[in-house]
């Protein structure tokens, strides 16, 4: 049923025929705007998911980098410790060698020093034979010589 209406100018028009294009345009625009909003929301959701994924990737990379740096620091510390131990071992070996050499040199130096010292002291008269000095030179031998010549 077509409704017929009169305009102000008393012109007759069919309401359904005249209103249908306007309603189609309004409904089309509303549907288009709604569709665009839905697409925009979907795009925002996807962008948020991508950002979250990117943040997770960055966090994982930071964790990996931190782990690798810690491993490198540990390897460097171990290497420095091993190097210090090797240097200390080399220093101890060198010190032990110096001690052995010094001991050998001192033994070689002191080997004849006692005899040399006694011989030197004896030569300068520090050590004298007390038996020879007391018995032979001072007391007994002169007395015996004197007595021997007295009886002769």
N, CA, C and O of each residue as an XYZ file, in Angstrom:
608
protein
N       0.812     -1.171      0.000
C       0.000      0.000      0.000
C       0.849      1.224      0.000
O       1.653      1.478      0.896
N       0.643      1.940     -1.002
C       1.392      3.175     -1.102
C       0.603      4.277     -0.426
O      -0.601      4.458     -0.607
N       1.360      4.978      0.346
C       0.739      6.112      1.022
C       0.953      7.321      0.153
O       2.028      7.538     -0.406
N      -0.055      8.069      0.061
C       0.026      9.271     -0.744
C      -0.074     10.444      0.186
O      -0.908     10.478      1.090
N       0.774     11.392     -0.045
C       0.800     12.571      0.808
C       0.767     13.808     -0.061
O       1.130     13.792     -1.237
N       0.327     14.857      0.554
C       0.303     16.142     -0.124
C       1.397     17.008      0.449
O       1.651     16.996      1.654
N       2.036     17.750     -0.411
C       3.060     18.675      0.035
C       2.418     20.014      0.268
O       1.203     20.139      0.114
N       3.168     21.008      0.629
C       2.624     22.338      0.882
C       2.067     22.947     -0.396
O       1.142     23.759     -0.394
N       2.661     22.523     -1.447
C       2.197     23.073     -2.718
C       1.049     22.225     -3.265
O       0.666     22.358     -4.427
N       0.541     21.410     -2.471
C      -0.514     20.490     -2.839
C      -0.108     19.559     -3.977
O      -0.898     19.211     -4.855
N       1.097     19.195     -3.917
C       1.551     18.229     -4.902
C       1.495     16.874     -4.256
O       1.769     16.725     -3.065
N       1.171     15.976     -4.974
C       1.002     14.640     -4.473
C       2.290     13.859     -4.729
O       2.868     13.924     -5.814
N       2.743     13.092     -3.668
C       3.931     12.237     -3.885
C       3.739     10.946     -3.140
O       2.943     10.857     -2.205
N       4.479      9.946     -3.566
C       4.390      8.647     -2.931
C       5.482      8.570     -1.866
O       6.667      8.678     -2.182
N       5.092      8.387     -0.625
C       6.026      8.420      0.505
C       7.051      7.301      0.400
O       8.248      7.560      0.522
N       6.626      6.088      0.182
C       7.551      4.951      0.147
C       8.572      5.110     -0.974
O       9.751      4.805     -0.792
N       8.121      5.585     -2.125
C       9.043      5.739     -3.243
C      10.025      6.868     -3.014
O      11.183      6.783     -3.424
N       9.577      7.903     -2.375
C      10.435      9.050     -2.149
C      11.394      8.836     -0.969
O      12.517      9.339     -0.994
N      10.977      8.114      0.035
C      11.776      7.946      1.251
C      12.792      6.799      1.108
O      13.832      6.801      1.767
N      12.487      5.844      0.263
C      13.364      4.664      0.152
C      14.817      5.030     -0.183
O      15.706      4.487      0.472
N      15.129      5.901     -1.142
C      16.538      6.231     -1.400
C      17.213      6.919     -0.204
O      18.389      6.686      0.074
N      16.471      7.748      0.479
C      17.049      8.437      1.639
C      17.355      7.411      2.730
O      18.431      7.446      3.328
N      16.428      6.509      2.989
C      16.646      5.476      3.996
C      17.798      4.561      3.591
O      18.610      4.181      4.434
N      17.875      4.207      2.320
C      18.983      3.378      1.861
C      20.319      4.084      2.088
O      21.300      3.478      2.519
N      20.325      5.373      1.787
C      21.563      6.146      1.988
C      21.920      6.197      3.460
O      23.078      5.975      3.813
N      20.958      6.484      4.334
C      21.221      6.545      5.777
C      21.664      5.189      6.317
O      22.628      5.102      7.078
N      20.965      4.142      5.925
C      21.318      2.805      6.401
C      22.687      2.400      5.866
O      23.483      1.800      6.589
N      22.968      2.724      4.600
C      24.272      2.405      4.010
C      25.397      3.115      4.746
O      26.429      2.522      5.057
N      25.179      4.389      5.017
C      26.193      5.165      5.740
C      26.406      4.606      7.144
O      27.542      4.476      7.601
N      25.316      4.278      7.821
C      25.415      3.732      9.181
C      26.154      2.404      9.157
O      27.042      2.161      9.975
N      25.782      1.547      8.215
C      26.470      0.259      8.106
C      27.950      0.445      7.757
O      28.814     -0.238      8.307
N      28.234      1.372      6.841
C      29.619      1.630      6.458
C      30.426      2.144      7.655
O      31.548      1.693      7.886
N      29.861      3.082      8.409
C      30.549      3.603      9.603
C      30.750      2.501     10.647
O      31.808      2.422     11.270
N      29.747      1.662     10.835
C      29.856      0.563     11.802
C      30.933     -0.416     11.352
O      31.755     -0.868     12.148
N      30.913     -0.732     10.064
C      31.944     -1.636      9.519
C      33.345     -1.045      9.721
O      34.274     -1.748     10.117
N      33.481      0.262      9.442
C      34.775      0.919      9.616
C      35.223      0.885     11.079
O      36.399      0.670     11.372
N      34.276      1.098     11.990
C      34.617      1.046     13.413
C      35.077     -0.347     13.814
O      36.049     -0.503     14.553
N      34.369     -1.357     13.320
C      34.746     -2.737     13.629
C      36.132     -3.035     13.065
O      36.963     -3.629     13.751
N      36.386     -2.632     11.831
C      37.707     -2.839     11.220
C      38.793     -2.089     11.990
O      39.894     -2.601     12.194
N      38.465     -0.877     12.410
C      39.427     -0.090     13.181
C      39.732     -0.756     14.519
O      40.889     -0.815     14.934
N      38.712     -1.252     15.188
C      38.928     -1.966     16.449
C      39.768     -3.221     16.222
O      40.652     -3.528     17.022
N      39.498     -3.943     15.141
C      40.271     -5.143     14.814
C      41.735     -4.767     14.533
O      42.659     -5.449     14.976
N      41.922     -3.677     13.795
C      43.286     -3.216     13.492
C      44.016     -2.798     14.772
O      45.198     -3.102     14.933
N      43.331     -2.113     15.675
C      43.930     -1.715     16.958
C      44.292     -2.943     17.791
O      45.345     -2.982     18.426
N      43.404     -3.951     17.783
C      43.679     -5.177     18.518
C      44.922     -5.876     17.940
O      45.781     -6.335     18.692
N      45.011     -5.952     16.625
C      46.173     -6.571     15.988
C      47.447     -5.784     16.290
O      48.498     -6.372     16.546
N      47.353     -4.453     16.258
C      48.525     -3.628     16.583
C      48.961     -3.860     18.027
O      50.157     -3.938     18.312
N      47.992     -3.969     18.942
C      48.334     -4.232     20.342
C      49.001     -5.596     20.485
O      49.970     -5.740     21.231
N      48.488     -6.594     19.774
C      49.106     -7.930     19.802
C      50.532     -7.873     19.255
O      51.440     -8.494     19.807
N      50.723     -7.121     18.160
C      52.067     -6.983     17.597
C      53.010     -6.274     18.577
O      54.168     -6.663     18.730
N      52.501     -5.235     19.231
C      53.322     -4.531     20.229
C      53.683     -5.452     21.389
O      54.823     -5.459     21.853
N      52.708     -6.228     21.854
C      52.978     -7.179     22.934
C      54.011     -8.211     22.498
O      54.929     -8.540     23.249
N      53.854     -8.718     21.275
C      54.813     -9.682     20.733
C      56.201     -9.043     20.646
O      57.198     -9.665     21.011
N      56.258     -7.816     20.166
C      57.536     -7.108     20.059
C      58.153     -6.912     21.451
O      59.355     -7.112     21.630
N      57.345     -6.529     22.418
C      57.849     -6.349     23.788
C      58.388     -7.658     24.343
O      59.436     -7.677     24.989
N      57.670     -8.762     24.093
C      58.154    -10.072     24.549
C      59.480    -10.421     23.877
O      60.391    -10.939     24.523
N      59.586    -10.132     22.570
C      60.833    -10.411     21.853
C      61.978     -9.574     22.414
O      63.080    -10.087     22.611
N      61.729     -8.300     22.672
C      62.764     -7.422     23.231
C      63.169     -7.911     24.613
O      64.355     -7.942     24.938
N      62.190     -8.295     25.427
C      62.500     -8.799     26.771
C      63.321    -10.080     26.683
O      64.255    -10.274     27.460
N      62.976    -10.953     25.741
C      63.737    -12.193     25.569
C      65.160    -11.887     25.104
O      66.117    -12.506     25.570
N      65.296    -10.930     24.186
C      66.636    -10.547     23.722
C      67.453     -9.940     24.852
O      68.643    -10.229     24.981
N      66.826     -9.101     25.671
C      67.535     -8.500     26.810
C      67.974     -9.590     27.783
O      69.085     -9.551     28.312
N      67.097    -10.556     28.013
C      67.448    -11.667     28.895
C      68.610    -12.473     28.319
O      69.542    -12.836     29.037
N      68.542    -12.751     27.005
C      69.641    -13.490     26.357
C      70.940    -12.708     26.419
O      71.995    -13.272     26.707
N      70.869    -11.420     26.152
C      72.076    -10.583     26.198
C      72.649    -10.569     27.605
O      73.860    -10.684     27.792
N      71.776    -10.427     28.591
C      72.228    -10.427     29.985
C      72.884    -11.758     30.337
O      73.930    -11.791     30.985
N      72.264    -12.849     29.910
C      72.828    -14.173     30.184
C      74.182    -14.327     29.508
O      75.134    -14.827     30.108
N      74.261    -13.889     28.243
C      75.543    -13.990     27.529
C      76.621    -13.125     28.180
O      77.777    -13.535     28.282
N      76.232    -11.916     28.624
C      77.203    -11.043     29.293
C      77.677    -11.675     30.592
O      78.863    -11.619     30.915
N      76.760    -12.274     31.336
C      77.150    -12.948     32.575
C      78.091    -14.109     32.291
O      79.068    -14.309     33.012
N      77.799    -14.877     31.239
C      78.687    -15.987     30.865
C      80.062    -15.466     30.478
O      81.079    -16.032     30.880
N      80.099    -14.394     29.702
C      81.386    -13.819     29.295
C      82.151    -13.290     30.507
O      83.365    -13.467     30.610
N      81.432    -12.640     31.423
C      82.087    -12.125     32.628
C      82.653    -13.276     33.459
O      83.751    -13.174     34.005
N      81.894    -14.375     33.551
C      82.370    -15.539     34.299
C      83.587    -16.149     33.617
O      84.562    -16.501     34.281
N      83.533    -16.279     32.273
C      84.682    -16.823     31.547
C      85.906    -15.932     31.723
O      87.018    -16.428     31.902
N      85.700    -14.611     31.672
C      86.818    -13.681     31.841
C      87.388    -13.783     33.248
O      88.606    -13.770     33.426
N      86.512    -13.885     34.257
C      86.980    -14.015     35.640
C      87.754    -15.325     35.816
O      88.799    -15.353     36.467
N      87.233    -16.407     35.232
C      87.945    -17.693     35.311
C      89.300    -17.611     34.626
O      90.294    -18.129     35.135
N      89.336    -16.953     33.459
C      90.600    -16.807     32.733
C      91.596    -15.984     33.542
O      92.773    -16.332     33.631
N      91.113    -14.880     34.135
C      91.999    -14.031     34.947
C      92.504    -14.807     36.168
O      93.669    -14.681     36.547
N      91.628    -15.606     36.779
C      92.039    -16.403     37.936
C      93.082    -17.437     37.532
O      94.076    -17.639     38.229
N      92.841    -18.089     36.392
C      93.790    -19.084     35.905
C      95.123    -18.422     35.564
O      96.185    -18.980     35.839
N      95.067    -17.250     34.975
C      96.274    -16.508     34.628
C      97.032    -16.110     35.892
O      98.254    -16.243     35.949
N      96.312    -15.623     36.908
C      96.950    -15.252     38.168
C      97.574    -16.469     38.841
O      98.673    -16.385     39.390
N      96.867    -17.608     38.798
C      97.418    -18.842     39.374
C      98.680    -19.269     38.649
O      99.649    -19.692     39.280
N      98.674    -19.161     37.320
C      99.854    -19.539     36.539
C     101.028    -18.622     36.861
O     102.162    -19.080     36.998
N     100.748    -17.314     36.981
C     101.815    -16.374     37.334
C     102.361    -16.664     38.730
O     103.571    -16.613     38.951
N     101.468    -16.968     39.668
C     101.900    -17.274     41.038
C     102.730    -18.550     41.049
O     103.750    -18.625     41.735
N     102.296    -19.553     40.290
C     103.040    -20.812     40.217
C     104.420    -20.577     39.612
O     105.415    -21.124     40.087
N     104.475    -19.764     38.568
C     105.756    -19.458     37.933
C     106.661    -18.696     38.910
O     107.864    -18.947     38.975
N     106.073    -17.770     39.664
C     106.844    -16.997     40.637
C     107.384    -17.916     41.743
O     108.536    -17.789     42.157
N     106.533    -18.844     42.216
C     106.970    -19.783     43.254
C     108.080    -20.697     42.733
O     109.035    -20.989     43.453
N     107.954    -21.146     41.483
C     108.976    -22.003     40.886
C     110.292    -21.239     40.744
O     111.361    -21.783     41.023
N     110.214    -19.984     40.312
C     111.403    -19.152     40.175
C     112.057    -18.910     41.539
O     113.282    -18.951     41.659
N     111.243    -18.659     42.560
C     111.760    -18.442     43.912
C     112.435    -19.716     44.442
O     113.500    -19.647     45.055
N     111.811    -20.876     44.204
C     112.404    -22.139     44.649
C     113.735    -22.374     43.929
O     114.697    -22.831     44.546
N     113.797    -22.067     42.642
C     115.044    -22.217     41.890
C     116.125    -21.301     42.460
O     117.273    -21.716     42.617
N     115.762    -20.061     42.768
C     116.732    -19.122     43.351
C     117.231    -19.626     44.696
O     118.415    -19.494     45.005
N     116.342    -20.200     45.497
C     116.757    -20.731     46.807
C     117.751    -21.881     46.637
O     118.753    -21.956     47.349
N     117.463    -22.776     45.683
C     118.356    -23.913     45.444
C     119.724    -23.419     44.980
O     120.755    -23.901     45.449
N     119.728    -22.463     44.063
C     120.986    -21.926     43.555
C     121.756    -21.231     44.671
O     122.970    -21.402     44.783
N     121.064    -20.447     45.501
C     121.728    -19.744     46.604
C     122.299    -20.749     47.610
O     123.407    -20.561     48.110
N     121.556    -21.801     47.903
C     122.030    -22.819     48.835
C     123.292    -23.506     48.285
O     124.253    -23.742     49.018
N     123.269    -23.818     46.993
C     124.425    -24.484     46.383
C     125.645    -23.563     46.372
O     126.761    -23.992     46.664
N     125.421    -22.301     46.034
C     126.540    -21.340     46.030
C     127.111    -21.182     47.428
O     128.329    -21.161     47.605
N     126.233    -21.069     48.429
C     126.735    -20.902     49.806
C     127.464    -22.157     50.280
O     128.463    -22.051     50.992
N     126.984    -23.350     49.898
C     127.690    -24.579     50.275
C     129.066    -24.624     49.634
O     130.049    -24.986     50.281
N     129.135    -24.254     48.349
C     130.429    -24.237     47.673
C     131.373    -23.206     48.301
O     132.572    -23.454     48.430
N     130.839    -22.079     48.682
C     131.663    -21.028     49.279
C     132.145    -21.424     50.671
O     133.294    -21.181     51.041
N     131.252    -22.034     51.426
C     131.593    -22.360     52.815
C     132.291    -23.706     52.968
O     132.711    -24.062     54.069
N     132.419    -24.456     51.881
C     133.004    -25.795     51.981
C     134.414    -25.751     52.556
O     134.715    -26.549     53.443
N     135.285    -24.874     52.106
C     136.671    -24.848     52.585
C     136.963    -23.714     53.531
O     138.116    -23.504     53.908
N     135.948    -22.982     53.922
C     136.209    -21.808     54.756
C     136.675    -22.188     56.152
O     137.481    -21.466     56.738
N     136.194    -23.302     56.708
C     136.598    -23.697     58.058
C     138.095    -24.027     58.084
O     138.841    -23.543     58.936
N     138.505    -24.853     57.140
C     139.926    -25.202     57.113
C     140.785    -23.979     56.837
O     141.841    -23.797     57.443
N     140.323    -23.146     55.918
C     141.080    -21.926     55.607
C     141.161    -21.010     56.825
O     142.203    -20.410     57.089
N     140.055    -20.905     57.569
C     140.055    -20.040     58.751
C     141.002    -20.604     59.813
O     141.795    -19.855     60.384
N     140.934    -21.891     60.084
C     141.847    -22.482     61.068
C     143.304    -22.335     60.642
O     144.163    -21.993     61.455
N     143.574    -22.592     59.380
C     144.950    -22.449     58.893
C     145.435    -21.014     59.012
O     146.579    -20.771     59.395
N     144.571    -20.068     58.684
C     144.943    -18.655     58.780
C     145.181    -18.250     60.235
O     146.172    -17.593     60.553
N     144.265    -18.646     61.104
C     144.434    -18.298     62.518
C     145.675    -18.962     63.117
O     146.362    -18.384     63.958
N     145.939    -20.164     62.673
C     147.134    -20.853     63.140
C     148.389    -20.141     62.629
O     149.384    -20.024     63.344
N     148.326    -19.670     61.386
C     149.479    -18.996     60.792
C     149.768    -17.674     61.484
O     150.932    -17.296     61.617
N     148.762    -16.977     61.917
C     149.005    -15.698     62.592
C     149.273    -15.890     64.075
O     149.520    -14.918     64.788
N     149.228    -17.114     64.544
C     149.594    -17.387     65.920
C     148.452    -17.358     66.897
O     148.689    -17.315     68.104
N     147.278    -17.378     66.451
C     146.144    -17.368     67.372
C     145.992    -18.703     68.054
O     145.715    -18.761     69.251
N     146.170    -19.778     67.309
C     146.111    -21.110     67.906
C     147.547    -21.606     68.085
O     148.310    -21.685     67.123
N     147.885    -21.918     69.257
C     149.209    -22.496     69.532
C     149.014    -23.813     70.243
O     148.010    -24.025     70.922
N     149.955    -24.674     70.088
C     149.893    -25.969     70.747
C     150.323    -25.771     72.191
O     151.500    -25.539     72.465
N     149.360    -25.864     73.131
C     149.651    -25.619     74.556
C     150.645    -26.628     75.115
O     151.466    -26.294     75.969
N     150.566    -27.850     74.633
C     151.515    -28.865     75.105
C     152.940    -28.459     74.725
O     153.869    -28.537     75.529
N     153.076    -28.027     73.478
C     154.419    -27.645     73.023
C     154.894    -26.413     73.771
O     156.053    -26.351     74.180
N     154.031    -25.440     73.957
C     154.446    -24.207     74.629
C     154.758    -24.479     76.093
O     155.797    -24.037     76.584
N     153.904    -25.181     76.796
C     154.091    -25.381     78.246
C     155.133    -26.444     78.559
O     156.010    -26.249     79.401
N     155.025    -27.544     77.883
C     155.892    -28.660     78.253
C     157.264    -28.540     77.599
O     158.298    -28.592     78.264
N     157.245    -28.381     76.295
C     158.507    -28.438     75.581
C     159.293    -27.129     75.668
O     160.502    -27.159     75.895
N     158.653    -26.016     75.496
C     159.395    -24.763     75.391
C     159.627    -24.102     76.756
O     160.713    -23.569     76.978
N     158.673    -24.113     77.665
C     158.798    -23.317     78.877
C     159.244    -24.092     80.121
O     160.157    -23.647     80.817
N     158.643    -25.204     80.406
C     158.852    -25.808     81.717
C     159.720    -27.057     81.692
O     160.782    -27.086     82.315
N     159.288    -28.069     80.994
C     159.879    -29.395     81.151
C     161.200    -29.532     80.406
O     162.196    -29.927     81.013
N     161.242    -29.233     79.164
C     162.437    -29.469     78.359
C     163.626    -28.620     78.859
O     164.725    -29.160     78.983
N     163.461    -27.361     79.140
C     164.617    -26.639     79.669
C     165.080    -27.216     81.002
O     166.281    -27.256     81.270
N     164.156    -27.660     81.835
C     164.540    -28.243     83.126
C     165.324    -29.529     82.914
O     166.330    -29.773     83.580
N     164.847    -30.357     81.966
C     165.539    -31.612     81.683
C     166.913    -31.330     81.097
O     167.878    -31.998     81.468
N     167.031    -30.380     80.210
C     168.338    -30.047     79.644
C     169.282    -29.554     80.749
O     170.446    -29.949     80.809
N     168.769    -28.706     81.598
C     169.620    -28.199     82.690
C     170.049    -29.352     83.590
O     171.224    -29.383     83.958
N     169.252    -30.243     83.952
C     169.586    -31.343     84.824
C     170.540    -32.316     84.120
O     171.440    -32.879     84.744
N     170.331    -32.502     82.833
C     171.170    -33.414     82.107
C     172.587    -32.888     82.076
O     173.520    -33.668     82.267
N     172.786    -31.661     81.855
C     174.123    -31.080     81.782
C     174.742    -31.032     83.188
O     175.967    -31.082     83.302
N     173.970    -30.941     84.224
C     174.503    -30.939     85.570
C     175.081    -32.303     85.928
O     176.049    -32.338     86.687
N     174.600    -33.347     85.475
C     175.083    -34.688     85.801
C     176.139    -35.153     84.840
O     176.761    -36.188     85.079
N     176.357    -34.484     83.830
C     177.342    -34.905     82.871
C     178.736    -34.472     83.162
O     179.651    -34.783     82.400
